[in-house]
Each structure stands twice: as structure tokens, then as C-alpha cells.
Amino acid sequence: MAEQPKGKVEVNPEECNGCGLCVESCPLKGLKLSDEPNENGVRPVQHVGEVCAGCGTCHYFCPETGAITVCRLDEHDDEEYPPAA
């Protein structure tokens, strides 16, 4: 049985500059750059699959404020909590 995700990643493709720092920093390799560029010519990051530890590493490595939001999921009630600072 697959492990339940411990976090949820939300990406704002309009804020992403396509640098890939978040992709490289993710310990579970749950992010990738899109195959298709957006209207700005940038290949924004995408969350792939259900893999997320909720650690927030991708958020902290991202140079663009507002491009990536990570919420930790509580295993008992599915509530979302922001990552620890």
C-alpha cells in the first residue's frame, strides 16, 4: 500500500520563472518542469503524482514569492497547516 501524502503543493504558474530550483531541492522528486511553455515562454513547475512530504523545501528554495505554496496535511482530520518556518 502506498504511503499517504503528508503535504499538498500548489503552484502558481504565472509566478513561476522556470528556474528549476524547487525541482532539484525536492527530496522526494515530486516536482518537474512542464513540457510546454506558458504564454510568457516559461516552462512552469508541476507537482507530479501524490508525492509530498510537506517539508516546504521547494517553497524555501523558490526565488519567486507566491509561486509555490506547501501545506502539511494532518493525518487525522485532513486539515491543512502551513509549513513550519
DARAPE-V728101 format. One record per residue. RES is the residue in one letter. SS is DSSP state (h for helix, s for strand, l for the rest). D_FIRST is the distance of its C-alpha to the first C-alpha in Angstrom with 2 decimals. Layout:
res=[RES:RES]
ss=[SS:SS]
d_first=[D_FIRST:D_FIRST]
//
This chain:
res=[M:A:E:Q:P:K:G:K:V:E:V:N:P:E:E:C:N:G:C:G:L:C:V:E:S:C:P:L:K:G:L:K:L:S:D:E:P:N:E:N:G:V:R:P:V:Q:H:V:G:E:V:C:A:G:C:G:T:C:H:Y:F:C:P:E:T:G:A:I:T:V:C:R:L:D:E:H:D:D:E:E:Y:P:P:A:A]
ss=[l:l:l:l:l:l:s:s:s:s:s:l:l:l:l:l:l:l:l:l:h:h:h:h:h:l:l:l:l:l:s:s:s:l:l:l:l:l:l:l:l:l:l:l:s:s:s:l:l:l:l:l:l:l:l:l:h:h:h:h:h:l:l:l:l:l:l:s:s:s:s:s:s:l:l:l:l:l:l:s:s:s:l:l:l]
d_first=[0.00:3.81:6.53:9.05:12.29:15.07:17.81:19.37:21.82:24.87:27.34:30.96:31.99:35.63:35.48:33.49:35.89:33.48:34.09:30.53:30.64:27.47:25.67:26.86:26.12:22.46:20.62:17.32:19.41:18.29:21.86:24.25:27.80:28.45:29.97:32.70:35.18:35.95:39.54:40.42:39.47:36.49:33.02:31.02:27.61:24.50:21.04:18.60:15.14:13.30:13.65:16.02:16.65:19.57:21.94:24.62:25.65:26.05:28.21:30.41:30.98:31.94:35.75:35.85:35.85:33.79:31.86:28.45:27.22:24.10:23.06:20.77:18.64:19.06:15.88:18.07:20.03:18.76:22.19:22.90:24.89:26.72:25.93:28.01:31.26]
//
